[in-house]
Amino acid sequence: MKRCLGLFLLLCFGMLHLGSGLRCYKCADYTGQCQNVQECTFEDSCISLSERGGKTIRQCIRYTDCDNSRLSQMFPSIASFTYRCCSSNLCNSGNAVTTATPVLAAAASLLSVWWCGV
């Protein structure tokens, strides 16, 4: 039991450490050129949200907020948009962005439960 608790705490600390120090571009403009950098405090992802009219918003965001319904609540003045969330430093630039998936966290949690249950 003690070994399982130690493994769980190690995995949790590792996941928190991976998310610390994330930096994202922060701007809202029509040019696609963004130079402002934001240090994310409580967020674990970056977002690039593009309005149909051409305006793009870039900033830090929690990964759990990266879905259509939540973003519609967060940005009520934007009727139609596309977005991409990612989890590496400055990944929300104007270049291609990889969509973030919390696969590592889920796999680590499942592995911990499976290993400790054996």
N, CA, C and O atoms as CSV, one atom per row, in Angstrom:
chain,resi,resn,atom,element,x,y,z
A,1,MET,N,N,0.822,-1.195,0.000
A,1,MET,CA,C,0.000,0.000,0.000
A,1,MET,C,C,0.867,1.260,0.000
A,1,MET,O,O,0.593,2.215,-0.727
A,2,LYS,N,N,1.919,1.248,0.829
A,2,LYS,CA,C,2.812,2.402,0.909
A,2,LYS,C,C,3.500,2.642,-0.437
A,2,LYS,O,O,3.683,3.788,-0.847
A,3,ARG,N,N,3.884,1.556,-1.127
A,3,ARG,CA,C,4.529,1.667,-2.426
A,3,ARG,C,C,3.569,2.293,-3.445
A,3,ARG,O,O,3.983,3.107,-4.270
A,4,CYS,N,N,2.287,1.911,-3.387
A,4,CYS,CA,C,1.293,2.455,-4.313
A,4,CYS,C,C,1.074,3.941,-4.072
A,4,CYS,O,O,0.963,4.714,-5.024
A,5,LEU,N,N,1.012,4.344,-2.815
A,5,LEU,CA,C,0.838,5.756,-2.496
A,5,LEU,C,C,2.026,6.561,-3.002
A,5,LEU,O,O,1.859,7.651,-3.550
A,6,GLY,N,N,3.222,6.022,-2.818
A,6,GLY,CA,C,4.421,6.702,-3.317
A,6,GLY,C,C,4.405,6.850,-4.828
A,6,GLY,O,O,4.765,7.905,-5.352
A,7,LEU,N,N,3.987,5.797,-5.541
A,7,LEU,CA,C,3.905,5.862,-7.000
A,7,LEU,C,C,2.880,6.896,-7.435
A,7,LEU,O,O,3.126,7.675,-8.355
A,8,PHE,N,N,1.724,6.902,-6.768
A,8,PHE,CA,C,0.677,7.858,-7.103
A,8,PHE,C,C,1.162,9.291,-6.906
A,8,PHE,O,O,0.961,10.137,-7.777
A,9,LEU,N,N,1.800,9.571,-5.767
A,9,LEU,CA,C,2.305,10.912,-5.497
A,9,LEU,C,C,3.389,11.311,-6.493
A,9,LEU,O,O,3.437,12.464,-6.922
A,10,LEU,N,N,4.250,10.383,-6.860
A,10,LEU,CA,C,5.293,10.658,-7.847
A,10,LEU,C,C,4.683,11.023,-9.194
A,10,LEU,O,O,5.122,11.978,-9.836
A,11,LEU,N,N,3.673,10.269,-9.627
A,11,LEU,CA,C,3.013,10.558,-10.898
A,11,LEU,C,C,2.306,11.903,-10.870
A,11,LEU,O,O,2.381,12.667,-11.832
A,12,CYS,N,N,1.621,12.195,-9.773
A,12,CYS,CA,C,0.920,13.476,-9.656
A,12,CYS,C,C,1.909,14.631,-9.673
A,12,CYS,O,O,1.682,15.628,-10.359
A,13,PHE,N,N,3.012,14.511,-8.920
A,13,PHE,CA,C,4.016,15.566,-8.903
A,13,PHE,C,C,4.617,15.758,-10.290
A,13,PHE,O,O,4.840,16.887,-10.727
A,14,GLY,N,N,4.875,14.657,-10.973
A,14,GLY,CA,C,5.440,14.731,-12.316
A,14,GLY,C,C,4.504,15.429,-13.281
A,14,GLY,O,O,4.953,16.220,-14.111
A,15,MET,N,N,3.206,15.152,-13.192
A,15,MET,CA,C,2.242,15.803,-14.086
A,15,MET,C,C,2.135,17.280,-13.778
A,15,MET,O,O,2.017,18.089,-14.698
A,16,LEU,N,N,2.174,17.662,-12.488
A,16,LEU,CA,C,2.124,19.067,-12.138
A,16,LEU,C,C,3.386,19.782,-12.600
A,16,LEU,O,O,3.327,20.913,-13.082
A,17,HIS,N,N,4.513,19.124,-12.451
A,17,HIS,CA,C,5.774,19.733,-12.852
A,17,HIS,C,C,5.829,19.947,-14.361
A,17,HIS,O,O,6.361,20.958,-14.821
A,18,LEU,N,N,5.288,19.009,-15.136
A,18,LEU,CA,C,5.292,19.159,-16.584
A,18,LEU,C,C,4.519,20.387,-17.013
A,18,LEU,O,O,4.877,21.019,-18.007
A,19,GLY,N,N,3.463,20.746,-16.288
A,19,GLY,CA,C,2.622,21.872,-16.663
A,19,GLY,C,C,3.149,23.209,-16.175
A,19,GLY,O,O,2.681,24.254,-16.628
A,20,SER,N,N,4.107,23.201,-15.265
A,20,SER,CA,C,4.589,24.457,-14.709
A,20,SER,C,C,5.491,25.172,-15.700
A,20,SER,O,O,6.222,24.550,-16.471
A,21,GLY,N,N,5.417,26.486,-15.658
A,21,GLY,CA,C,6.282,27.282,-16.500
A,21,GLY,C,C,5.852,27.385,-17.950
A,21,GLY,O,O,6.648,27.800,-18.792
A,22,LEU,N,N,4.617,27.022,-18.269
A,22,LEU,CA,C,4.137,27.110,-19.642
A,22,LEU,C,C,4.035,28.570,-20.057
A,22,LEU,O,O,3.579,29.418,-19.290
A,23,ARG,N,N,4.465,28.848,-21.272
A,23,ARG,CA,C,4.366,30.193,-21.836
A,23,ARG,C,C,3.566,30.123,-23.122
A,23,ARG,O,O,3.760,29.224,-23.940
A,24,CYS,N,N,2.663,31.080,-23.295
A,24,CYS,CA,C,1.820,31.146,-24.494
A,24,CYS,C,C,1.862,32.559,-25.064
A,24,CYS,O,O,2.123,33.525,-24.348
A,25,TYR,N,N,1.604,32.659,-26.349
A,25,TYR,CA,C,1.407,33.973,-26.937
A,25,TYR,C,C,0.092,34.528,-26.425
A,25,TYR,O,O,-0.855,33.775,-26.201
A,26,LYS,N,N,0.024,35.866,-26.235
A,26,LYS,CA,C,-1.199,36.514,-25.769
A,26,LYS,C,C,-1.463,37.738,-26.634
A,26,LYS,O,O,-0.716,38.716,-26.604
A,27,CYS,N,N,-2.549,37.660,-27.410
A,27,CYS,CA,C,-2.954,38.800,-28.216
A,27,CYS,C,C,-4.348,38.546,-28.788
A,27,CYS,O,O,-4.854,37.424,-28.748
A,28,ALA,N,N,-4.941,39.575,-29.304
A,28,ALA,CA,C,-6.222,39.482,-30.001
A,28,ALA,C,C,-6.145,40.478,-31.148
A,28,ALA,O,O,-6.284,41.684,-30.944
A,29,ASP,N,N,-5.920,39.964,-32.361
A,29,ASP,CA,C,-5.759,40.871,-33.495
A,29,ASP,C,C,-6.150,40.196,-34.810
A,29,ASP,O,O,-6.500,39.016,-34.844
A,30,TYR,N,N,-6.081,40.968,-35.877
A,30,TYR,CA,C,-6.428,40.484,-37.210
A,30,TYR,C,C,-5.206,40.178,-38.061
A,30,TYR,O,O,-5.342,39.690,-39.183
A,31,THR,N,N,-4.015,40.457,-37.545
A,31,THR,CA,C,-2.808,40.333,-38.363
A,31,THR,C,C,-2.202,38.930,-38.351
A,31,THR,O,O,-1.545,38.525,-39.310
A,32,GLY,N,N,-2.422,38.199,-37.274
A,32,GLY,CA,C,-1.790,36.885,-37.151
A,32,GLY,C,C,-0.377,36.985,-36.611
A,32,GLY,O,O,0.271,35.964,-36.380
A,33,GLN,N,N,0.109,38.195,-36.407
A,33,GLN,CA,C,1.435,38.421,-35.845
A,33,GLN,C,C,1.287,38.706,-34.361
A,33,GLN,O,O,0.652,39.688,-33.976
A,34,CYS,N,N,1.858,37.866,-33.536
A,34,CYS,CA,C,1.725,38.040,-32.093
A,34,CYS,C,C,3.108,37.978,-31.459
A,34,CYS,O,O,3.833,36.999,-31.636
A,35,GLN,N,N,3.471,39.015,-30.727
A,35,GLN,CA,C,4.781,39.079,-30.088
A,35,GLN,C,C,4.713,39.010,-28.566
A,35,GLN,O,O,5.719,38.716,-27.921
A,36,ASN,N,N,3.536,39.277,-27.977
A,36,ASN,CA,C,3.394,39.273,-26.524
A,36,ASN,C,C,3.411,37.842,-25.999
A,36,ASN,O,O,2.742,36.965,-26.546
A,37,VAL,N,N,4.174,37.611,-24.941
A,37,VAL,CA,C,4.268,36.291,-24.329
A,37,VAL,C,C,3.720,36.382,-22.911
A,37,VAL,O,O,4.018,37.321,-22.172
A,38,GLN,N,N,2.915,35.392,-22.544
A,38,GLN,CA,C,2.278,35.333,-21.240
A,38,GLN,C,C,2.781,34.103,-20.488
A,38,GLN,O,O,2.829,33.007,-21.048
A,39,GLU,N,N,3.153,34.281,-19.226
A,39,GLU,CA,C,3.492,33.153,-18.357
A,39,GLU,C,C,2.182,32.630,-17.787
A,39,GLU,O,O,1.451,33.374,-17.133
A,40,CYS,N,N,1.879,31.374,-18.025
A,40,CYS,CA,C,0.635,30.783,-17.535
A,40,CYS,C,C,0.790,30.466,-16.056
A,40,CYS,O,O,1.765,29.835,-15.648
A,41,THR,N,N,-0.165,30.900,-15.261
A,41,THR,CA,C,-0.110,30.695,-13.821
A,41,THR,C,C,-0.835,29.424,-13.415
A,41,THR,O,O,-0.239,28.527,-12.819
A,42,PHE,N,N,-2.116,29.346,-13.737
A,42,PHE,CA,C,-2.923,28.196,-13.350
A,42,PHE,C,C,-3.360,27.371,-14.554
A,42,PHE,O,O,-3.998,26.331,-14.386
A,43,GLU,N,N,-3.035,27.808,-15.749
A,43,GLU,CA,C,-3.466,27.145,-16.963
A,43,GLU,C,C,-2.426,26.126,-17.407
A,43,GLU,O,O,-1.241,26.256,-17.099
A,44,ASP,N,N,-2.888,25.101,-18.140
A,44,ASP,CA,C,-1.988,24.043,-18.587
A,44,ASP,C,C,-1.953,23.899,-20.105
A,44,ASP,O,O,-1.417,22.922,-20.628
A,45,SER,N,N,-2.528,24.879,-20.813
A,45,SER,CA,C,-2.564,24.830,-22.271
A,45,SER,C,C,-2.531,26.238,-22.842
A,45,SER,O,O,-2.743,27.228,-22.142
A,46,CYS,N,N,-2.258,26.290,-24.136
A,46,CYS,CA,C,-2.359,27.530,-24.893
A,46,CYS,C,C,-3.502,27.356,-25.892
A,46,CYS,O,O,-3.807,26.236,-26.303
A,47,ILE,N,N,-4.127,28.455,-26.278
A,47,ILE,CA,C,-5.190,28.383,-27.264
A,47,ILE,C,C,-4.948,29.414,-28.359
A,47,ILE,O,O,-4.427,30.504,-28.121
A,48,SER,N,N,-5.341,29.029,-29.554
A,48,SER,CA,C,-5.414,29.940,-30.683
A,48,SER,C,C,-6.840,29.806,-31.209
A,48,SER,O,O,-7.190,28.792,-31.812
A,49,LEU,N,N,-7.656,30.826,-30.981
A,49,LEU,CA,C,-9.061,30.809,-31.356
A,49,LEU,C,C,-9.268,31.813,-32.475
A,49,LEU,O,O,-8.967,32.996,-32.312
A,50,SER,N,N,-9.780,31.352,-33.611
A,50,SER,CA,C,-9.951,32.213,-34.775
A,50,SER,C,C,-11.425,32.440,-35.063
A,50,SER,O,O,-12.198,31.503,-35.258
A,51,GLU,N,N,-11.785,33.711,-35.084
A,51,GLU,CA,C,-13.145,34.117,-35.416
A,51,GLU,C,C,-13.331,34.046,-36.922
A,51,GLU,O,O,-12.384,34.259,-37.678
A,52,ARG,N,N,-14.516,33.756,-37.349
A,52,ARG,CA,C,-14.795,33.671,-38.781
A,52,ARG,C,C,-14.439,34.970,-39.509
A,52,ARG,O,O,-14.052,34.924,-40.677
A,53,GLY,N,N,-14.557,36.114,-38.855
A,53,GLY,CA,C,-14.239,37.401,-39.461
A,53,GLY,C,C,-12.757,37.690,-39.570
A,53,GLY,O,O,-12.377,38.709,-40.146
A,54,GLY,N,N,-11.896,36.815,-39.028
A,54,GLY,CA,C,-10.457,36.993,-39.180
A,54,GLY,C,C,-9.697,37.314,-37.914
A,54,GLY,O,O,-8.471,37.210,-37.900
A,55,LYS,N,N,-10.379,37.699,-36.849
A,55,LYS,CA,C,-9.692,38.011,-35.594
A,55,LYS,C,C,-9.227,36.713,-34.937
A,55,LYS,O,O,-9.965,35.728,-34.912
A,56,THR,N,N,-8.000,36.714,-34.405
A,56,THR,CA,C,-7.456,35.559,-33.706
A,56,THR,C,C,-7.101,35.955,-32.283
A,56,THR,O,O,-6.485,36.993,-32.045
A,57,ILE,N,N,-7.499,35.115,-31.349
A,57,ILE,CA,C,-7.202,35.323,-29.935
A,57,ILE,C,C,-6.241,34.227,-29.496
A,57,ILE,O,O,-6.484,33.042,-29.720
A,58,ARG,N,N,-5.148,34.642,-28.870
A,58,ARG,CA,C,-4.171,33.697,-28.343
A,58,ARG,C,C,-3.956,34.003,-26.868
A,58,ARG,O,O,-3.828,35.162,-26.474
A,59,GLN,N,N,-3.918,32.933,-26.047
A,59,GLN,CA,C,-3.718,33.130,-24.615
A,59,GLN,C,C,-3.539,31.791,-23.918
A,59,GLN,O,O,-3.641,30.734,-24.541
A,60,CYS,N,N,-3.267,31.847,-22.605
A,60,CYS,CA,C,-3.239,30.653,-21.770
A,60,CYS,C,C,-4.675,30.231,-21.477
A,60,CYS,O,O,-5.583,31.062,-21.450
A,61,ILE,N,N,-4.872,28.936,-21.258
A,61,ILE,CA,C,-6.203,28.414,-20.960
A,61,ILE,C,C,-6.051,27.078,-20.243
A,61,ILE,O,O,-5.031,26.406,-20.393
A,62,ARG,N,N,-7.040,26.699,-19.481
A,62,ARG,CA,C,-7.050,25.357,-18.897
A,62,ARG,C,C,-7.500,24.383,-19.970
A,62,ARG,O,O,-8.416,24.675,-20.738
A,63,TYR,N,N,-6.853,23.223,-20.022
A,63,TYR,CA,C,-7.203,22.251,-21.054
A,63,TYR,C,C,-8.665,21.832,-20.945
A,63,TYR,O,O,-9.306,21.555,-21.959
A,64,THR,N,N,-9.192,21.783,-19.736
A,64,THR,CA,C,-10.587,21.379,-19.556
A,64,THR,C,C,-11.564,22.379,-20.163
A,64,THR,O,O,-12.734,22.051,-20.362
A,65,ASP,N,N,-11.107,23.590,-20.460
A,65,ASP,CA,C,-11.965,24.595,-21.109
A,65,ASP,C,C,-11.899,24.530,-22.627
A,65,ASP,O,O,-12.581,25.296,-23.307
A,66,CYS,N,N,-11.099,23.640,-23.161
A,66,CYS,CA,C,-10.925,23.535,-24.615
A,66,CYS,C,C,-12.012,22.663,-25.251
A,66,CYS,O,O,-11.733,21.569,-25.741
A,67,ASP,N,N,-13.233,23.151,-25.237
A,67,ASP,CA,C,-14.319,22.503,-25.968
A,67,ASP,C,C,-15.309,23.581,-26.415
A,67,ASP,O,O,-15.371,24.661,-25.829
A,68,ASN,N,N,-16.068,23.279,-27.440
A,68,ASN,CA,C,-16.948,24.282,-28.057
A,68,ASN,C,C,-17.893,24.950,-27.074
A,68,ASN,O,O,-18.017,26.175,-27.076
A,69,SER,N,N,-18.556,24.175,-26.240
A,69,SER,CA,C,-19.554,24.763,-25.345
A,69,SER,C,C,-18.910,25.691,-24.320
A,69,SER,O,O,-19.430,26.775,-24.057
A,70,ARG,N,N,-17.804,25.288,-23.749
A,70,ARG,CA,C,-17.133,26.134,-22.750
A,70,ARG,C,C,-16.560,27.399,-23.396
A,70,ARG,O,O,-16.660,28.486,-22.827
A,71,LEU,N,N,-15.964,27.261,-24.574
A,71,LEU,CA,C,-15.400,28.432,-25.259
A,71,LEU,C,C,-16.491,29.401,-25.684
A,71,LEU,O,O,-16.274,30.613,-25.682
A,72,SER,N,N,-17.659,28.888,-26.048
A,72,SER,CA,C,-18.784,29.769,-26.399
A,72,SER,C,C,-19.202,30.601,-25.198
A,72,SER,O,O,-19.605,31.754,-25.354
A,73,GLN,N,N,-19.112,30.030,-23.998
A,73,GLN,CA,C,-19.423,30.779,-22.773
A,73,GLN,C,C,-18.328,31.796,-22.456
A,73,GLN,O,O,-18.613,32.903,-21.998
A,74,MET,N,N,-17.088,31.417,-22.700
A,74,MET,CA,C,-15.968,32.300,-22.387
A,74,MET,C,C,-15.855,33.467,-23.362
A,74,MET,O,O,-15.394,34.547,-22.991
A,75,PHE,N,N,-16.275,33.254,-24.608
A,75,PHE,CA,C,-16.187,34.279,-25.648
A,75,PHE,C,C,-17.578,34.488,-26.262
A,75,PHE,O,O,-17.790,34.147,-27.426
A,76,PRO,N,N,-18.527,35.043,-25.496
A,76,PRO,CA,C,-19.909,35.150,-25.976
A,76,PRO,C,C,-20.094,36.084,-27.169
A,76,PRO,O,O,-21.084,35.961,-27.890
A,77,SER,N,N,-19.175,37.004,-27.391
A,77,SER,CA,C,-19.325,37.935,-28.514
A,77,SER,C,C,-18.885,37.332,-29.845
A,77,SER,O,O,-19.090,37.941,-30.895
A,78,ILE,N,N,-18.285,36.148,-29.813
A,78,ILE,CA,C,-17.831,35.497,-31.044
A,78,ILE,C,C,-18.802,34.370,-31.376
A,78,ILE,O,O,-18.908,33.387,-30.642
A,79,ALA,N,N,-19.506,34.527,-32.487
A,79,ALA,CA,C,-20.551,33.564,-32.842
A,79,ALA,C,C,-19.986,32.297,-33.490
A,79,ALA,O,O,-20.434,31.193,-33.181
A,80,SER,N,N,-19.023,32.447,-34.369
A,80,SER,CA,C,-18.484,31.301,-35.097
A,80,SER,C,C,-16.961,31.335,-35.024
A,80,SER,O,O,-16.336,32.348,-35.340
A,81,PHE,N,N,-16.372,30.214,-34.604
A,81,PHE,CA,C,-14.920,30.189,-34.444
A,81,PHE,C,C,-14.381,28.777,-34.619
A,81,PHE,O,O,-15.109,27.787,-34.534
A,82,THR,N,N,-13.082,28.725,-34.864
A,82,THR,CA,C,-12.335,27.476,-34.809
A,82,THR,C,C,-11.244,27.694,-33.760
A,82,THR,O,O,-10.854,28.828,-33.482
A,83,TYR,N,N,-10.764,26.607,-33.191
A,83,TYR,CA,C,-9.749,26.754,-32.156
A,83,TYR,C,C,-8.823,25.552,-32.152
A,83,TYR,O,O,-9.157,24.468,-32.631
A,84,ARG,N,N,-7.646,25.787,-31.590
A,84,ARG,CA,C,-6.666,24.724,-31.379
A,84,ARG,C,C,-6.016,24.949,-30.026
A,84,ARG,O,O,-5.558,26.050,-29.722
A,85,CYS,N,N,-5.978,23.904,-29.221
A,85,CYS,CA,C,-5.308,23.955,-27.926
A,85,CYS,C,C,-4.055,23.087,-27.988
A,85,CYS,O,O,-4.031,22.063,-28.671
A,86,CYS,N,N,-3.032,23.502,-27.278
A,86,CYS,CA,C,-1.766,22.768,-27.292
A,86,CYS,C,C,-1.088,22.957,-25.946
A,86,CYS,O,O,-1.498,23.804,-25.152
A,87,SER,N,N,-0.055,22.173,-25.690
A,87,SER,CA,C,0.515,22.190,-24.337
A,87,SER,C,C,2.030,22.346,-24.282
A,87,SER,O,O,2.651,21.926,-23.305
A,88,SER,N,N,2.626,22.925,-25.282
A,88,SER,CA,C,4.065,23.195,-25.208
A,88,SER,C,C,4.302,24.700,-25.333
A,88,SER,O,O,3.437,25.428,-25.819
A,89,ASN,N,N,5.457,25.156,-24.899
A,89,ASN,CA,C,5.753,26.582,-24.887
A,89,ASN,C,C,5.584,27.222,-26.255
A,89,ASN,O,O,6.119,26.749,-27.258
A,90,LEU,N,N,4.826,28.309,-26.267
A,90,LEU,CA,C,4.603,29.146,-27.455
A,90,LEU,C,C,4.033,28.364,-28.638
A,90,LEU,O,O,4.292,28.700,-29.794
A,91,CYS,N,N,3.272,27.342,-28.349
A,91,CYS,CA,C,2.707,26.503,-29.412
A,91,CYS,C,C,1.498,27.137,-30.085
A,91,CYS,O,O,1.024,26.614,-31.094
A,92,ASN,N,N,0.984,28.246,-29.562
A,92,ASN,CA,C,-0.183,28.879,-30.175
A,92,ASN,C,C,0.197,30.034,-31.093
A,92,ASN,O,O,-0.510,31.037,-31.180
A,93,SER,N,N,1.322,29.874,-31.772
A,93,SER,CA,C,1.740,30.870,-32.755
A,93,SER,C,C,0.880,30.748,-34.002
A,93,SER,O,O,-0.081,29.979,-34.019
A,94,GLY,N,N,1.210,31.486,-35.031
A,94,GLY,CA,C,0.454,31.418,-36.275
A,94,GLY,C,C,0.757,30.164,-37.073
A,94,GLY,O,O,0.069,29.875,-38.053
A,95,ASN,N,N,1.768,29.418,-36.676
A,95,ASN,CA,C,2.145,28.202,-37.389
A,95,ASN,C,C,1.219,27.056,-37.005
A,95,ASN,O,O,0.341,27.216,-36.157
A,96,ALA,N,N,1.416,25.910,-37.627
A,96,ALA,CA,C,0.607,24.731,-37.324
A,96,ALA,C,C,0.721,24.390,-35.847
A,96,ALA,O,O,1.808,24.425,-35.270
A,97,VAL,N,N,-0.408,24.062,-35.246
A,97,VAL,CA,C,-0.464,23.773,-33.824
A,97,VAL,C,C,-0.953,22.355,-33.627
A,97,VAL,O,O,-1.909,21.923,-34.271
A,98,THR,N,N,-0.307,21.642,-32.751
A,98,THR,CA,C,-0.721,20.279,-32.428
A,98,THR,C,C,-1.832,20.332,-31.392
A,98,THR,O,O,-1.709,21.040,-30.392
A,99,THR,N,N,-2.895,19.608,-31.611
A,99,THR,CA,C,-3.988,19.562,-30.645
A,99,THR,C,C,-3.525,18.793,-29.416
A,99,THR,O,O,-2.939,17.717,-29.528
A,100,ALA,N,N,-3.788,19.346,-28.271
A,100,ALA,CA,C,-3.358,18.719,-27.025
A,100,ALA,C,C,-4.307,17.598,-26.634
A,100,ALA,O,O,-5.520,17.692,-26.826
A,101,THR,N,N,-3.742,16.553,-26.090
A,101,THR,CA,C,-4.553,15.477,-25.540
A,101,THR,C,C,-3.961,15.079,-24.206
A,101,THR,O,O,-2.741,14.961,-24.088
A,102,PRO,N,N,-4.785,14.870,-23.206
A,102,PRO,CA,C,-4.276,14.505,-21.888
A,102,PRO,C,C,-4.023,13.009,-21.771
A,102,PRO,O,O,-4.344,12.408,-20.745
A,103,VAL,N,N,-3.455,12.403,-22.800
A,103,VAL,CA,C,-3.242,10.960,-22.824
A,103,VAL,C,C,-2.243,10.527,-21.761
A,103,VAL,O,O,-2.455,9.516,-21.091
A,104,LEU,N,N,-1.168,11.269,-21.598
A,104,LEU,CA,C,-0.142,10.900,-20.628
A,104,LEU,C,C,-0.714,10.838,-19.215
A,104,LEU,O,O,-0.443,9.891,-18.477
A,105,ALA,N,N,-1.493,11.830,-18.840
A,105,ALA,CA,C,-2.073,11.842,-17.497
A,105,ALA,C,C,-3.027,10.672,-17.308
A,105,ALA,O,O,-2.991,10.015,-16.267
A,106,ALA,N,N,-3.869,10.400,-18.281
A,106,ALA,CA,C,-4.825,9.291,-18.173
A,106,ALA,C,C,-4.096,7.953,-18.119
A,106,ALA,O,O,-4.445,7.091,-17.312
A,107,ALA,N,N,-3.094,7.773,-18.962
A,107,ALA,CA,C,-2.351,6.515,-18.982
A,107,ALA,C,C,-1.617,6.289,-17.664
A,107,ALA,O,O,-1.599,5.172,-17.146
A,108,ALA,N,N,-1.021,7.326,-17.127
A,108,ALA,CA,C,-0.299,7.197,-15.857
A,108,ALA,C,C,-1.249,6.839,-14.727
A,108,ALA,O,O,-0.922,6.007,-13.880
A,109,SER,N,N,-2.423,7.459,-14.706
A,109,SER,CA,C,-3.402,7.152,-13.664
A,109,SER,C,C,-3.886,5.717,-13.768
A,109,SER,O,O,-3.970,5.014,-12.760
A,110,LEU,N,N,-4.204,5.276,-14.978
A,110,LEU,CA,C,-4.670,3.902,-15.173
A,110,LEU,C,C,-3.588,2.888,-14.825
A,110,LEU,O,O,-3.867,1.861,-14.206
A,111,LEU,N,N,-2.354,3.179,-15.224
A,111,LEU,CA,C,-1.248,2.288,-14.910
A,111,LEU,C,C,-1.047,2.168,-13.406
A,111,LEU,O,O,-0.799,1.078,-12.890
A,112,SER,N,N,-1.156,3.297,-12.705
A,112,SER,CA,C,-0.998,3.289,-11.261
A,112,SER,C,C,-2.075,2.451,-10.588
A,112,SER,O,O,-1.782,1.664,-9.688
A,113,VAL,N,N,-3.321,2.618,-11.022
A,113,VAL,CA,C,-4.423,1.837,-10.460
A,113,VAL,C,C,-4.245,0.353,-10.766
A,113,VAL,O,O,-4.443,-0.485,-9.886
A,114,TRP,N,N,-3.876,0.019,-11.998
A,114,TRP,CA,C,-3.701,-1.378,-12.392
A,114,TRP,C,C,-2.554,-2.016,-11.611
A,114,TRP,O,O,-2.691,-3.122,-11.088
A,115,TRP,N,N,-1.421,-1.312,-11.536
A,115,TRP,CA,C,-0.237,-1.876,-10.890
A,115,TRP,C,C,-0.470,-2.078,-9.394
A,115,TRP,O,O,-0.053,-3.086,-8.822
A,116,CYS,N,N,-1.142,-1.108,-8.767
A,116,CYS,CA,C,-1.381,-1.209,-7.328
A,116,CYS,C,C,-2.463,-2.229,-6.998
A,116,CYS,O,O,-2.503,-2.758,-5.888
A,117,GLY,N,N,-3.336,-2.505,-7.953
A,117,GLY,CA,C,-4.414,-3.461,-7.723
A,117,GLY,C,C,-3.961,-4.901,-7.886
A,117,GLY,O,O,-4.666,-5.823,-7.476
A,118,VAL,N,N,-2.783,-5.105,-8.488
A,118,VAL,CA,C,-2.291,-6.462,-8.735
A,118,VAL,C,C,-1.705,-7.075,-7.497
A,118,VAL,O,O,-1.245,-8.217,-7.532
